[in-house]
Amino acid sequence: MILHTVSRSPFSSFALSDCIKQLRDTDIVLLLSDAVIASAANSELHHKLLQLHENKRLFVLAADVDARAIEVKLGKVIDYSEFVTLTVQCKSQLNWT
């Protein structure tokens, strides 16, 4: 199981799209920084993000959601301690920027 962290907005980068193309069935995605916008906005990735959400494999960092004052529609909002827990649970981590 790999924890994929994405920090760039899907409107300014292909990082999230590229990440999704590489996911295995057990991998987890955590949206950080400007990537949290993907959890609130309708984009061409909405269908794939919805699938991850339904499979409980999409997470969004609360501090970044709060900093951008957005309403999350997809993904489970987690705090830093839950981020650490995900990091420990996963075999490795891959950062997409």
C-alpha positions in Angstrom: 0.0 0.0 0.0 1.4 3.4 -1.0 0.4 6.8 0.3 0.3 9.2 -2.6 0.4 12.8 -1.5 -0.6 15.5 -4.0 0.0 19.2 -3.4 -0.8 20.9 -6.7 -4.2 22.1 -7.9 -5.7 20.1 -10.7 -6.3 23.4 -12.5 -2.6 24.3 -12.6 -0.8 20.9 -12.8 -1.2 17.3 -14.0 0.1 15.9 -10.7 -3.3 14.6 -9.5 -4.2 13.2 -12.9 -0.8 11.5 -13.2 -1.1 10.1 -9.7 -4.6 8.6 -10.3 -3.3 6.9 -13.5 -0.6 5.1 -11.4 -2.8 4.0 -8.4 -3.1 0.4 -7.4 -6.2 -1.0 -5.8 -4.8 -0.6 -2.2 -3.2 2.8 -2.6 -4.4 5.9 -0.8 -4.4 9.5 -1.9 -4.0 12.5 0.4 -4.7 15.9 -1.0 -2.5 18.7 0.6 -1.9 22.4 -0.1 -3.6 23.6 -3.3 -4.6 20.1 -4.3 -7.4 20.2 -1.7 -9.3 22.3 -4.2 -10.0 19.1 -6.1 -12.1 17.8 -3.2 -14.5 20.8 -3.6 -14.5 21.6 -7.3 -16.0 19.8 -10.3 -13.2 18.9 -12.6 -12.6 16.3 -15.2 -11.2 14.1 -12.4 -14.5 14.2 -10.4 -15.6 10.7 -11.4 -12.2 9.1 -10.4 -12.1 11.1 -7.1 -15.7 9.9 -6.4 -14.6 6.3 -6.8 -11.7 6.9 -4.4 -14.0 8.6 -2.0 -16.5 5.7 -2.1 -13.7 3.2 -1.5 -12.5 5.2 1.5 -9.1 5.8 -0.2 -9.3 9.7 -0.6 -8.2 11.9 2.3 -7.9 15.7 2.6 -5.8 17.7 5.1 -8.0 19.8 7.3 -5.4 22.6 7.8 -5.2 23.2 4.1 -9.0 23.1 3.7 -9.4 25.7 6.5 -6.7 27.9 5.0 -8.6 28.0 1.7 -12.1 28.2 3.3 -13.5 25.6 1.0 -16.2 23.0 1.6 -15.0 19.4 0.9 -17.4 17.3 -1.1 -15.1 14.3 -1.7 -12.7 12.6 0.7 -12.3 12.3 4.4 -10.9 15.4 6.1 -8.1 14.5 8.5 -5.8 16.3 10.8 -2.0 16.1 11.1 -2.1 13.2 13.6 -4.3 11.2 11.2 -1.8 12.0 8.5 1.0 10.5 10.6 -1.2 7.4 11.1 -1.6 7.0 7.4 2.1 7.4 6.9 2.8 4.6 9.4 0.1 2.3 7.9 1.4 2.6 4.4 4.5 0.7 3.1 5.8 3.8 1.3 4.9 7.3 0.3 5.1 9.0 -3.1 4.8 12.8 -3.4 3.3 14.3 -6.5 4.1 17.9 -7.2 
